[in-house]
Amino acid sequence: MRRITSFALAVALALAADVLPAGAQANGVAGTWRVTWDSGVRTEGTRVLEVTRRSTATLVLELRGDSLAGTWTMDQEPERHVPVRGVLRGDSLMFVSAPWGMAVGGGEMPVHITGSGRARDGRLQGTLRLHLPGREPPLRRWEAVSAGG
């Protein structure tokens, strides 16, 4: 990736420095989640004008102290388990995925996801950005329910 977003940098620094409070609660974040997210959007600049497609994925999260680690697996590519890392502060979480190649026009384009959200009432919800080279990514909504894993 040509540049690291400030969000990704903040997550990396927090993980490296271990600056989160020792008493942060898991809030039931660890486990397997069924995610629905705005995968297709019509935009003007970075503003979403219309959601054109919703997709599903599986997010598996483990909690180690206040650090999150796991995988993001899109239903349309069940063999690809993209590593994610993040942090948990109270009921708020932030995460960043490793880059992967997305099929575009007969080739592959490197992409990655950054996201944030909250854990409430057995659900996760928030916003994420799908980072594509040379484009400022719009905010997309996502939500997840426990898959019981």
N, C-alpha and C positions, 0 to 999 in steps of 0.2 A: 504494500500500500504506500502511496506517495506521502501521505501525511497521517499522523495519528490524531484522532479527534480529541478534544479536551476531555470528553467523557471517558474515552478509553484510557487516556493518560491518568486521569483521576483514579480509575479503578486499579490500574497497574500500581500506582504509587501507594494506594491504601493497602493493597495486598502485600507489597514489598515492605512497607513500614509497619504493618500490623498495628494501625492506629485506632482500630475500632474498640469500643468499650468491651471489657471482658464479660459484662453481664447481659449483652444483647440476647434476646430470646429467639428461638428458632421459629416460633409462630406456625409450626406445621409446614414449613417451606420444603424441607427435605422429602423426597419421594418422587413419584411419577405423575406428571401432569398432562392432560389433554388440552392443547392450546388451539385457539382459533384466532387468526390474525388477518389484518387487511393486507393481503398479498398483492392485489392489483388496485392501483389508485390512479385517478386522473388528477393532474396537478397544474398549478400555475406557480412557477418558481418552486418554493418549498411548501406552499399551501395546498392541502388536499381539497379538491373541489368535489370529488365523488369517489366512493369506494366501488370498484368495478368487480372485485373478486375477493372472497374470503377463503382462506386455506387453513388446513389443520396440520398440526405437528405434535410430537411427543417431546416433552422437556423432562429430563431426569436430573434431579438435583440432589447432591450430597452436601451436608454441612460439616465443615471442619473448623471448629471455633466459630468465627464470624465470616469465614470464607466459604463461598459456594463454588462447587465444581460439578460438572455433569456433561450432558449431551443434549443437542437439539437435533431431532430427526423429523424431516418433513415427510408427510404421508406419501407424496409423489416420488420420493427417493428413499424408501425404507432401508436401503443398504448403507446409506451415508449418515454416519453419526458424527455430527460436528461438535467438537469440544467447546464448552462454555466455562467461563470463570466469572466470579463476581463477589460481591460483598452484601452482607445483611446488616442493617442498622434498625433495630426494633422491628417494625413490620414493613420497612422499606428495603427493596432489593435493587441492585444494579448489576448488569452482566454484559459481557462482551464475548462474542464467538471468535473462534479461530477463523481465518479466511478459508474459503473453499471455492472451487471452480463451478460457476453456474453456466449451464449450456445456453448459448445465445447465438443464433444465426449460424450454426454449424461449427462454432468454436466455443471456447470457455472464457468466461470473464471472472476475475477474482472478486469476491464479495465477502462481506462479513456483517454481522448484526451487533448493534448496541441497544440495550434496553433498560428500562427501569419500571418499577411497579410497586404495588403494595399487596400484602397478604392480609385478607380480611374474610372472616366467616367461611373458612374452608375454600376460598377462591384466591386466585392471583389475577391482577389486572394492572394495565399500565400502557406505556407507549414504547415503540421501538423504531429504530431506523435501519433500513437495509442499505448498506453503503456500497455503491457502485462506483467504479473509477470515473473521475471527472465530473461527477454530479453531486450537488448538495442534496442529501436525502430528506424527504418529508417525514414527519412524525406519522406513524401508523399505530392504530389501536390494537391491543391484544388482551385476551383474557384466557384463564385456564381453570379447569376443575380437576380435582384429584382423580387419578386413574386407579387409586387404591394400592399402588406399588410401593 
